Amino acid sequence: MKISELSIEIVDVPAEDEVFKGFRGVLIRIDDFDLLDLILSFEKPMLLKENRLEIRQMRTWPICRERTKRILRGYRYYLDGTAPLLDCRCQCEGCWPLDVQIIRTSTIVKWKNFSNGHRPNWPYAEFGPFHFDRKSYDNEIKKIS
């Protein structure tokens, strides 16, 4: 099992983003790669197949708020045990999410069972899982206030 490094940076949403100008976003990196870039690279072949590449621009970093911290701590938002890790730019629940199940043990945090309810047939089982050292992970999510 490979242990990945999670890093979190709180960033200002770009001023040209009319919807979220003035908000703070949670930039999530796994082994120095932006999670948005990782998932967009994974989804690109499916988007091309559907001729829907414009959807790539729909997701954004989570907004810096208590809900994001709860989700990263493993809060099970939906009955299937998953929670929305990334949302659509509109931040409307369920619009274009990246859902994940977060499992915490005494030493490891595991992200698995990624999904998007709008595309149940996409092979998200091939994305992840990711394992993190729990102590380092918990230190990173403390940055969210």
N, C-alpha and C positions, 0 to 999 in steps of 0.2 A: 504494500500500500504506500503510495507516494503521498508525502505530507506537503501540501501547498502552502504558500504564504499569502495571507490575506492582508491587504493594506487599505485603509480608508482615509480619504482626504475630503474635507469639507470645502466646497468650492462655490463661488458666486455663479449663478446661472447667467450666461452671456446676455448682455444688454439687448441684443437683437432678438432675443426670444420674448416676444410680446406677451405671451401667456404667463411666463414665470419670472419675468424681470424683477429683480429684487429678492428673489428667494435664494436659499442656500441649498445646494445639492450634495448628495453623498456619492462621491466617486469611489467605486469599489474596484480594486485591482486584485487579480489572482496571479501570483508569480510575476508581478510587474505589468500584466496585461489588463487593460480596461475591460471590465466585464461586458460593457456594451459592445466593444469591438469583438470580443470572443463570441458572443451569441449572434451578432450580425454576420460574422464569417461563417458560423455554423448554419444559419438559416438561409444564406444567400442562394445556394443551389435550389432550395425549395421555392424561394421567392421568384427566381428566374423561371423555373418550370411553370409557375402560375402567372408569369408576366406581371408581377406585383412588386417590383423592386422598390417602388416609392414607399412601401410599408417600412423599409429599413429606417426611415427618418421619424417613425412614430414613437419610438421609445426614448426615454431620457433617464438620467440618474434619478434615484428616489429623492424626494424632498427631505431635508434634514428635519425630522420630527420624531416624536416619541413612537409613533406607529412603526417607523423604519427600525428603530432600536429593538422594539418588541419582536418584530419578524426575524431579525438577525439573531435574537436570543432563542429562537425556536418556537415562537408562538404559532400555533396551528390555526390559521385563519379560516380554512375551509374544512368541511367534514372529512375530506379524503386525507387530511393531515398536512396539506400544503399551504403555502402562503405566497402572496405576490411579492417577488423579490424586485422586479422591475415593472414599471407601469408605462402606459402610453403617455405621451407628452401632455395630454389633457388631464391626467391624473384621475380620470373617472374609473372607478373600480371595475375591473374586468374588460376594459376597452381593448387593450393589446398587451396583456401581461406576460411576464415570464414567471411562472409559479415554480416553487421548489419545496421540497420537504427538507427541513433542517433537523438533524438528530444530534443531540448532545450527550456525550458520556463524560466520565470524570476527567478524561485526558484528550478526547478528540471531538471535533465538531465536523459533521459530514453533511454536505449538500448533495441530495440525490432526487430522483424522480422529477426532473424538470418537465414542464408541460406548458402548453398554451391552449386554453379551452376552445379557441377559434380554429385550431389546426390539430385536432386529436390524432390524426393519422401521420403527422410528422414524426420522424424518428428521434425524439428528444432523449430516448434511453441511451443514445450514442453520445450525448453531451454530459460530461461528468462521469462518475461522481467526483466531488472534490473533498479532500480531507484536510483539516487544519488542526494545528496544536491548539488546544482549548485555551490555555493561558494567554498565548499571543493573540488569539482571536478575540477573547474578552477584552484585552487591553485596547485593541483597535476599535471595537464598537463603543467604547467609552468616549470616543471623540464625538459621537453624535449627541447633541444636546437640544 
